Amino acid sequence: MFMEIAIAAIGIGIVLMVGYLVIAQVHAALPLGNVTNPCLGIVGTVPYCPTGSDNGSSSIVNPAATGITSAQTTVFAGFGLLAVGIIVLAAFGLINVFK
């Protein structure tokens, strides 16, 4: 029973690692810095500048940066949970071995 759980934990770790690598590659490929504001100086509402958009600054923060950062945070949390699970499994296995 312990071996099957350990193999499953290793499989989950591999899936998380591949997911992290994919997210890291997407993060590297996207222009995540400030981008030029397409609504600069536009008065009134046009289709690509909704009401309340920042028309006074020349650059805005790319919203993709926030999404990618939160996805990376989720993956890191998954790594943390997996590490805790593997430590608990190892402790359980050692307890059973020395019983």
C-alpha positions as CSV (number, residue, x, y, z in Angstrom):
1,M,0.0,0.0,0.0
2,F,2.8,2.4,0.9
3,M,4.6,1.8,-2.4
4,E,1.5,2.6,-4.5
5,I,1.0,5.9,-2.6
6,A,4.6,6.8,-3.1
7,I,4.5,6.1,-6.8
8,A,1.3,8.2,-7.1
9,A,3.0,11.1,-5.2
10,I,6.0,10.9,-7.6
11,G,3.5,11.0,-10.6
12,I,1.8,14.1,-9.1
13,G,5.2,15.7,-8.6
14,I,6.1,15.1,-12.3
15,V,2.8,16.6,-13.4
16,L,3.3,19.7,-11.2
17,M,6.9,20.1,-12.5
18,V,5.8,19.9,-16.1
19,G,3.0,22.4,-15.3
20,Y,5.6,24.8,-13.7
21,L,7.8,24.5,-16.8
22,V,5.0,25.3,-19.1
23,I,3.9,28.3,-17.0
24,A,7.6,29.5,-16.8
25,Q,7.9,29.3,-20.6
26,V,4.7,31.2,-21.1
27,H,5.9,33.8,-18.6
28,A,9.1,34.2,-20.5
29,A,7.4,34.5,-23.8
30,L,4.9,37.2,-22.9
31,P,5.7,40.9,-22.7
32,L,4.9,41.3,-19.1
33,G,6.3,44.8,-18.5
34,N,4.4,48.0,-18.9
35,V,2.8,48.5,-22.3
36,T,1.9,51.6,-24.3
37,N,-1.6,52.8,-23.3
38,P,-3.8,52.7,-26.5
39,C,-6.4,55.0,-24.8
40,L,-4.0,57.8,-24.1
41,G,-5.6,61.2,-24.7
42,I,-8.9,59.7,-26.0
43,V,-11.9,61.6,-24.7
44,G,-15.2,59.7,-24.6
45,T,-15.9,56.1,-25.1
46,V,-14.7,54.0,-28.0
47,P,-15.0,50.2,-28.3
48,Y,-11.5,49.5,-27.1
49,C,-11.3,52.1,-24.4
50,P,-14.1,51.4,-21.8
51,T,-15.4,54.0,-19.5
52,G,-13.1,54.5,-16.5
53,S,-10.0,53.4,-18.4
54,D,-6.8,55.3,-17.6
55,N,-6.5,57.9,-20.4
56,G,-3.9,60.0,-18.6
57,S,-0.9,57.8,-18.4
58,S,1.4,56.8,-21.3
59,S,1.9,53.3,-20.1
60,I,-0.2,50.7,-18.2
61,V,0.6,47.4,-16.5
62,N,0.0,44.4,-18.7
63,P,-2.8,42.4,-17.1
64,A,-1.2,39.2,-18.3
65,A,1.5,39.7,-15.7
66,T,-1.0,39.4,-12.8
67,G,-2.5,36.2,-14.3
68,I,0.8,34.5,-14.8
69,T,2.0,35.5,-11.4
70,S,-1.1,34.0,-9.7
71,A,-0.8,30.8,-11.7
72,Q,2.8,30.5,-10.6
73,T,1.8,31.1,-7.0
74,T,-0.8,28.3,-7.3
75,V,1.8,25.9,-8.7
76,F,4.2,26.8,-5.9
77,A,1.4,26.1,-3.4
78,G,0.9,22.7,-5.1
79,F,4.6,21.9,-4.7
80,G,4.4,22.8,-1.0
81,L,1.4,20.6,-0.5
82,L,3.1,17.8,-2.3
83,A,6.3,18.2,-0.3
84,V,4.3,18.0,3.0
85,G,2.5,14.9,1.7
86,I,5.7,13.2,0.8
87,I,7.2,13.9,4.2
88,V,4.1,12.6,5.9
89,L,4.2,9.5,3.7
90,A,7.8,8.9,4.4
91,A,7.2,9.3,8.2
92,F,4.3,6.8,8.0
93,G,6.4,4.4,6.1
94,L,9.3,4.6,8.5
95,I,6.9,4.1,11.4
96,N,5.5,1.0,9.8
97,V,9.0,-0.4,9.0
98,F,10.2,-0.1,12.6
99,K,7.0,-1.4,14.2
